[in-house]
Amino acid sequence: MERTQYSPVHQGRSDISPQPRRERPGTTPSTTQPPPQSTLTIEEVAALAGDIHRTISTVVEGKDDIVTTALTVLLAGGHLLLEDVPGVGKTTLAKALAAAVDCTMSRIQFTPDLLPSDITGVNIFNTSLHRFDFRPGAIFANVVVCDEINRASPKTQSAVLECMEEGQVSVDGTTYALSPPFLVVATQNPLEMEGTYPLPEAQRDRFMARLSMGYPSRSAELEMLDVHGKASPLEGLRAVATAARVQAAVETARMVHASQALKEYVVDLVTATREDPGLRLGASPRAALHLLRAARARAAISNRGHVIPDDVQALFAPVVEHRILLSGQAQLAGRGPGDVLADLLARVPVRGV
């Protein structure tokens, strides 16, 4: 890893916020950040999302809904958890999303011997200058792929908590800001029980959405054999957007209008998860915030300047399902989290129409 100078952000001060960046190999590290791009129009956000979607779809066939939700998480400023059996394209989707945007990207293979300092970075003593220099870890990138995150120890898993929630890294009492846009895409295989450490509820709650890739359709799998049988599908992928433009789209999505009635609908849905007898753990207030942010991003992708109930309903399961825990009664009845959430959607009155 190349050495890059980072300016610390001191705790308790809001007037100092330098954004550390990892420069591309062969370039001189910059000491100042380029001015942020102004926000885009809703039409420009929809066009940008369409370009990224088409690029990813050349690699991930037959998964339009999955790609759309992944884009929604990106433009909502959240983080994505991909959970499914091995070999269905979880890492491919994460890499394709990163390759479609011209930004820094790193991949961390989580293993039992991975250390927190491998992720966040470490201070190394410089004998020639007689000082400690900060060597940034793999988390210093715009898109970070945490592959098989449940194979690492809880101590190592917790190293990404501060990064995901606050967009910063603290090492030896000094805090370093991460460059936006910042997206963590974590994958895990639910079938690997031996030698794994399941993510605790507190960490799962920091992921805006969880997706399951599922097996492709017969036609999509045949096309995959024809197109990708000779070479890696990621080799010919070209970026169609810059990191600055994506961040501008994120800022635009945050300003999409949501009526008071629609916000009440979001709160009603989240509150219903806490009161349903089929659940022993309901969704947190963070879930309500993530659901609204994701709904705003989905509206922008759909070329709308306002959120409608359909946006909330389409994202309710991906945003909430990984945060809830079934009660023993529901498990004995053979109900799954998706069944409970579907009943809640049908039962809670729609607002914001």
C-alpha positions in Angstrom: 0.0 0.0 0.0 1.3 3.4 -0.9 2.0 5.9 1.8 -0.4 8.8 2.0 -0.4 11.7 4.4 -3.6 12.1 6.4 -4.7 15.1 8.5 -6.4 14.1 11.7 -9.9 15.3 12.6 -9.8 16.1 16.3 -12.7 15.0 18.4 -15.2 17.6 19.5 -14.4 20.1 16.7 -16.7 20.6 13.7 -14.6 23.3 12.0 -11.9 20.8 11.0 -13.0 18.1 8.5 -10.3 17.2 6.0 -11.2 14.2 3.9 -8.3 11.7 3.6 -8.0 10.1 0.2 -6.1 7.2 -1.2 -4.4 8.3 -4.4 -4.0 6.0 -7.4 -0.6 4.4 -7.9 1.9 6.7 -9.6 0.3 9.9 -8.5 1.4 12.5 -5.9 -0.8 12.5 -2.8 -3.0 15.6 -2.8 -3.1 17.8 0.3 -6.4 19.5 -0.5 -9.7 18.2 -1.6 -11.4 19.2 -4.9 -14.5 21.3 -4.4 -17.6 19.1 -4.2 -19.8 19.0 -7.2 -23.2 20.7 -6.9 -26.3 18.6 -6.5 -27.8 17.1 -9.6 -31.4 17.4 -10.8 -33.8 14.5 -10.3 -33.6 13.8 -14.0 -29.8 13.6 -13.9 -29.9 11.3 -10.9 -32.3 9.0 -12.7 -30.1 9.0 -15.8 -27.0 8.3 -13.8 -28.7 5.4 -12.0 -29.8 4.0 -15.3 -26.2 4.1 -16.7 -24.9 2.3 -13.6 -27.7 -0.2 -13.7 -27.1 -1.1 -17.3 -23.4 -1.5 -16.7 -23.9 -3.9 -13.7 -26.5 -5.8 -15.6 -23.9 -6.9 -18.2 -22.3 -8.8 -15.4 -25.2 -9.8 -13.1 -27.9 -11.2 -15.4 -31.5 -11.6 -14.5 -31.3 -9.7 -11.2 -32.8 -6.3 -12.0 -34.5 -5.9 -8.7 -31.4 -6.8 -6.8 -29.3 -4.3 -8.8 -31.9 -1.6 -8.3 -31.9 -2.1 -4.5 -28.1 -2.1 -4.4 -28.1 1.2 -6.3 -30.8 2.5 -3.9 -28.5 1.8 -1.0 -25.6 3.5 -2.7 -27.5 6.7 -3.5 -29.1 6.7 0.0 -25.6 6.7 1.6 -26.1 3.4 3.3 -24.3 0.0 3.5 -25.3 -3.3 2.0 -25.3 -6.9 3.3 -25.4 -9.7 0.8 -26.3 -13.0 2.4 -26.8 -16.2 0.4 -25.2 -19.6 -0.4 -21.8 -19.7 -2.1 -21.4 -19.2 -5.8 -24.5 -17.1 -6.6 -22.7 -13.9 -7.4 -22.5 -11.9 -4.2 -18.9 -10.8 -4.6 -19.4 -10.3 -8.3 -22.3 -7.8 -7.7 -20.2 -5.9 -5.1 -17.2 -5.7 -7.5 -19.4 -4.7 -10.4 -21.0 -1.9 -8.4 -17.5 -0.6 -7.5 -16.2 -0.9 -11.1 -19.1 1.0 -12.5 -18.1 4.1 -10.5 -14.6 5.6 -11.1 -13.6 5.6 -7.4 -11.2 3.8 -5.0 -12.1 0.3 -4.1 -10.7 -2.3 -1.7 -11.5 -5.9 -0.9 -11.0 -7.4 2.5 -11.1 -11.2 2.8 -12.3 -11.8 6.4 -10.6 -14.8 8.0 -10.2 -15.8 11.7 -6.6 -14.4 11.8 -7.6 -11.0 10.4 -6.7 -8.1 12.8 -8.6 -4.9 13.4 -5.5 -2.9 12.4 -5.5 -4.6 9.0 -8.8 -2.8 8.4 -8.4 0.5 10.1 -4.6 1.1 9.7 -1.7 1.4 12.1 0.9 3.9 13.2 4.5 2.8 12.2 7.6 4.4 13.6 9.7 6.1 10.9 13.3 5.6 11.9 14.6 8.2 9.5 12.3 11.0 10.6 12.0 9.8 14.2 8.2 10.0 14.2 5.2 7.8 13.8 3.5 7.7 10.4 0.0 6.5 9.9 -0.4 3.6 7.4 -4.0 3.5 6.3 -5.8 0.2 6.3 -8.1 -1.2 3.6 -11.1 0.6 4.9 -9.8 3.9 3.3 -11.6 3.6 0.0 -14.9 4.7 -1.5 -16.3 1.2 -1.9 -15.1 -1.5 0.5 -16.0 -5.1 -0.1 -16.0 -7.1 3.1 -16.0 -10.7 1.8 -17.3 -13.4 4.1 -17.5 -11.0 7.0 -18.8 -13.7 9.4 -15.6 -15.7 9.2 -13.7 -13.1 11.3 -13.7 -12.7 15.1 -16.2 -10.3 16.7 -13.3 -8.0 17.6 -12.3 -7.7 14.0 -15.9 -7.3 12.9 -16.4 -4.4 15.3 -13.5 -2.5 13.6 -16.0 -1.5 10.8 -18.7 -0.2 13.2 -17.4 3.3 13.6 -16.6 3.5 9.9 -20.1 2.5 8.8 -22.0 4.7 11.2 -19.8 7.9 11.4 -17.7 7.7 8.3 -14.5 8.0 10.2 -11.7 5.9 11.7 -10.1 6.3 15.2 -6.6 5.0 15.7 -4.5 5.7 18.8 -6.7 8.6 19.9 -6.7 10.3 16.5 -9.7 10.3 14.1 -9.4 10.2 10.4 -12.3 11.1 8.1 -13.3 8.8 5.2 -13.8 10.2 1.7 -17.4 10.2 0.5 -19.1 8.4 -1.1 -18.4 5.6 1.3 -20.1 2.2 0.8 -19.5 -1.0 2.7 -20.7 -4.1 0.8 -20.4 -7.2 3.1 -21.1 -10.8 2.0 -21.7 -13.8 4.2 -22.7 -17.4 3.6 -25.4 -18.6 5.9 -24.5 -22.3 5.5 -20.9 -21.9 6.9 -21.7 -22.5 10.6 -18.4 -24.2 11.7 -15.7 -21.6 12.3 -17.9 -18.6 11.8 -19.0 -15.8 14.0 -22.6 -14.6 13.2 -23.0 -10.8 13.1 -24.5 -9.4 16.3 -27.8 -7.5 16.0 -26.0 -4.2 16.7 -23.8 -4.6 13.7 -26.6 -6.0 11.4 -28.6 -2.9 12.3 -26.0 -0.7 10.7 -26.6 -2.2 7.3 -29.3 -0.3 5.5 -30.5 -3.3 3.6 -29.9 -7.0 3.2 -30.3 -8.9 0.0 -30.3 -12.5 -1.0 -29.1 -13.1 -4.6 -31.0 -16.4 -5.2 -30.3 -18.7 -8.0 -30.6 -17.3 -11.6 -33.4 -18.3 -13.9 -32.7 -21.0 -16.5 -32.4 -18.4 -19.4 -30.1 -16.2 -17.3 -27.8 -19.1 -16.4 -27.6 -20.2 -20.0 -26.7 -16.7 -21.0 -24.0 -16.7 -18.3 -22.5 -19.8 -19.7 -22.4 -18.3 -23.2 -21.1 -14.9 -22.2 -18.9 -15.5 -19.2 -17.6 -19.0 -19.9 -14.4 -17.8 -21.6 -13.4 -14.8 -19.5 -14.1 -12.9 -16.3 -17.2 -10.7 -16.7 -15.5 -7.9 -14.8 -12.6 -7.6 -17.2 -14.4 -5.4 -19.8 -16.4 -3.4 -17.3 -15.9 0.4 -17.6 -16.8 3.1 -15.2 -19.8 5.3 -16.2 -19.8 7.7 -13.3 -17.3 9.5 -11.1 -17.2 9.5 -7.3 -18.0 13.2 -7.2 -21.0 12.7 -9.4 -22.3 9.9 -7.3 -21.9 11.9 -4.1 -23.8 14.8 -5.8 -26.6 12.3 -6.6 -26.6 11.3 -2.9 -27.1 14.9 -1.8 -29.9 15.3 -4.3 -31.6 12.1 -3.1 -31.6 13.4 0.5 -33.7 16.4 -0.6 -36.5 14.4 -2.2 -39.7 15.5 -0.6 -41.5 13.2 1.9 -44.8 14.3 3.2 -45.7 14.2 6.9 -48.3 11.5 6.3 -45.7 9.3 4.6 -43.3 9.8 7.5 -46.1 8.7 9.8 -46.6 5.6 7.6 -42.9 4.7 8.0 -43.2 5.1 11.8 -46.4 3.1 11.9 -44.7 0.2 10.1 -41.6 0.2 12.3 -43.7 0.5 15.4 -45.8 -2.5 14.3 -42.7 -4.7 14.3 -42.2 -3.9 18.0 -45.8 -4.8 18.9 -46.3 -8.0 16.7 -46.5 -11.1 18.9 -44.6 -13.0 16.1 -41.4 -11.0 16.8 -39.3 -10.9 20.0 -37.2 -8.1 18.6 -38.6 -5.3 16.5 -37.0 -2.8 14.2 -35.0 0.1 15.8 -35.4 3.8 15.2 -32.4 3.6 12.9 -34.5 1.3 10.7 -37.1 4.0 10.3 -34.4 6.5 9.3 -32.9 4.0 6.8 -36.3 3.2 5.4 -37.1 6.8 4.7 -33.6 7.5 3.2 -33.9 4.5 1.0 -37.4 5.5 -0.1 -36.1 8.9 -1.1 -33.3 7.4 -3.1 -35.7 5.0 -4.9 -38.0 7.9 -5.8 -35.0 9.8 -7.3 -34.0 6.7 -9.3 -37.5 6.6 -10.6 -37.3 10.2 -11.7 -39.7 11.5 -9.0 -39.2 14.4 -6.7 -41.4 13.0 -4.0 -41.8 9.7 -2.1 -44.9 7.6 -2.5 -46.0 4.6 -0.4 -44.9 2.2 -3.1 -41.3 3.2 -2.4 -41.7 2.4 1.3 -43.5 -0.9 0.7 -40.9 -2.1 -1.9 -38.0 -1.5 0.5 -39.7 -2.5 3.7 -38.5 -6.1 3.7 -34.9 -5.5 2.5 -34.4 -2.7 5.1 -36.2 -4.4 8.1 -35.9 -8.1 7.7 -32.4 -8.5 8.9 -33.1 -6.4 12.0 -35.9 -8.5 13.5 -36.0 -11.8 15.5 -38.8 -14.2 15.4 -40.6 -15.3 18.6 -40.6 -19.0 19.5 -44.3 -19.1 18.8 -43.7 -17.9 15.2 -40.9 -20.4 14.7 -43.1 -23.3 15.9 -45.8 -22.2 13.5 -43.3 -22.4 10.6 -43.4 -18.6 9.8 -40.4 -16.7 8.5 -39.5 -13.1 8.9 -40.8 -12.4 5.4 -44.2 -13.8 6.3 -44.5 -11.5 9.4 -43.5 -8.4 7.4 -45.9 -9.2 4.6 -48.7 -9.5 7.2 -47.7 -6.1 8.6 -47.7 -4.4 5.2 -51.2 -5.8 4.6 -52.5 -4.8 8.1 -51.0 -1.3 8.6 -53.1 1.4 7.0 -51.4 3.2 4.1 -50.6 6.9 4.6 -49.1 9.5 2.3 -51.3 8.7 -0.7 
